[in-house]
Amino acid sequence: MNSYADLVAAYLSDPKPETLAELRDAVRSAPNFRSDLTLDRTVDPLMTSGAYDEAISTLLDLMPGGIFSPAVHAALADAYAHSGRQEAADRETSLAKAALRSIASTGDGSAEHPWTVLRISDEYDVLRSMKKRPGRQEVIEESGRYLDHHVCEDGSEVYFDVTELFPRN
């Protein structure tokens, strides 16, 4: 297997479905991958208290399972920036944006062409990037696939294919 860095570099230099699938498969196979990854109990309090170096360490401990999480890369960018490491902050900002673009490349958010995600938090990162506030949410099983359907506060609807997040029998 190529290294995670190689897979990220391959996707960034040639962002097509095949390179994204390879990267996502590797991330899903990482020993510390979690589809339910959140930062609210671990990293957010550190950032709020100004413990930026500890936040960086905590975020780096999430790798490789946290690779291509828009939230993880954005939090790393913020922590690095507050720590005066602008080059690292810029790199992480680029990765956060690339992660969002990768999700957008998988569909259009409709029920017919839902976006696919690595983790549930990615859905909320996409909604936040679109300036959408989640309202109602439900998982719909349809023809062997699972769609996470969000009705936003503005009435718009978006769909995410979360089939890969469910255990296979």
C-alpha positions, 0 to 999 in steps of 0.5 A: 500500500502507498503511504497515506501521504502518497494517497493524499498527494495522488488525489490532490494532483489528480482529483478523480473518483478512483484516487478519491476511492483509494484514499477513502478506502485507506482512511476507512482501514486505518486502525483509529478511523471512526465514522462518528469522529467529533471534536466537541469534547476533546479539541474544542475545549482546548481551543477555547482555553488557548491550549493550542499546542495540546490541541495540535497534539490531540488532533495529530493523534487522530491521524491517520483516521482523521485524514480528509476530515474537513473539521480536523484539518480546519481545527489544525489550521486554527491551532497552528495559526494561533501557535504562530505556525502559518505555513502549517496553518495554510497547509491544513486550510488547503487540506480542509478545502480539498476535503470539502471539494472531494465530498462535493465531487461525489454528487450534487446533494440530491436524493438521486446523486447524494454526496458521499462522506467518510464520517457523519461530521463531514455532513455537518462540515458541508452544511456549514460550508454552504451556510446551511443550518441543519433542521430535521434529519433522518436516515432512509434505507433505499435499495440497499443503500442508506441516505442521510436526509437533512431538511435545513432551517431554510427548507432546503433538502440535502442527501448524503449516501452513508452506506459505507458507514453501516456494517456489512453483513 
